[in-house]
Amino acid sequence: MFKKIAITVLVMGLTLPGVSHAAKVKIGFVNSITGPEAPIGENLTNGVTLALEDLKKKGIEVDLVKEDDTGKPEKSMAAFEKMATRDKVSGVVGPYTSATANAVAKLAEKYKTPLLIPVASKDEITRQHLKWTFRLSATTYDYATILIDMATSLGKPKTMAIINENTDFGTSGAKSAKDYAAKKGITVVAEESYAKGSPDYRGTLSKIKSKNPDLVFMVSYVADAILLMRQSREIGITPQAFLGAGAGFATVAFAKEKNISNNVFSSTQWTGDVTWPGAKDFDTRYKAKFGKEPTYHAATAYESMMIMAETAAKAGGDAEKIRAALKSGQWNGIMGEVKFLDYEGYTNQNRHQMLVEQIQNGVHQTVYPPKYVSKKPVYPFPGWK
């Protein structure tokens, strides 16, 4: 059974440009509400909640059909099919993980239902020439390149070790890092993958330590990211930099583990101090409403829901018109400029500007690229305290 919450936002006396009266649209939202990725899924849910508030102000009544896929592809696929056939949604936002998003993307094509992926980053998702799938978030290649560019701008690393979970996200991220390292003249001296949720990584980390790499590149969700860093400290790995490819490393839960998270770098798609329109206001509102820092997952979910619902409203809920409008449209909000392009083998892919954060005393600080910096980066890694 799927957990379904139907949320209706009632709007009176408000108008949307291009819509003559209050518009009503039905939008699907697939997310990891429970299961191991629920801590990040919560951020997506919260971002959508704020989007509904702003859509109300714009004169859009959203009938939101929400489904919990628990992070499993088969459940995500069943949820999407239900939304497309029984609920007759105009479009779908989600799901969260790369594995679920990759599976659902093919169904969007089958049912001709517009799908806007907010954050799943596996490269191949938008490299399948799919007409009905759009992605707002950057790709794993973008996650890797921004981190390695930062490291080579701050120092002269010659070697790198890669450790990643053996999921769609982890495997894609590791491949991207290896490919880009070669372009930058960095030798990958160790490649280690692990089963998600493993209880002990000491053996794997000891292999990495023996290679004494200048950089340690990691791809993990929250629980594994915390355990990897705890055991890295325990066995004394001290590279020039620990590089986390977003996901678990960009969360508040990870940052709070100050004894192991301090000075770790993380690629990210959004920060509260970035200069994109409305970003600072979103950060303030999120903290006031939910009592915690938003992650980039919240911001991408917010912007994806805003784009999908506004587009659906203007198109009168017609799927083909929504698809065409997403393809030709351009937006500029809390995620900066958004446009779904075809380039370098990608289809309907937003070419998003990535950022790098570093955790300094339990807080994510923007440290790269230079035009977005809020704090100076600490480099090289000063060692464990």
Buried (B, 14 or more C-beta within 10 A) or exposed (E): EBEEEEBEBEBEEBBBEEBEEBBBBBBBBBBBBEBBBBBBBBBBBBBBBBBBEBBBEBBBBBBBBBBBBBBBBEBBBBBBBBBBEEBEBBBBBBBBBBBBBBBBBBBBBEBEBBBBBBBBBBBBBBBBEBEBBBBBBBBBBBBBBBBBBBBBEBBEBEBBBBBBBEBBBBBBBBBBBBEBBEEEEBEBBBBBBBEBEEEEBEEBBEBBBEBEBBBBBBBBBBBBBBBBBBBBBEEEBBBBBBBBBBBBBBBBBBBEBEEBBBBBBBBBBBBBBBEBBBBBEBBEBBEEEBEBBBBBBBBBBBBBBBBBBBBBBBBEBEBEBBBBBBBEBEBEBBBBBBBBEEEEEBBBBBBBBBBBBBBBEBBBBBBBBEEBBEBEBBBBBEEBE
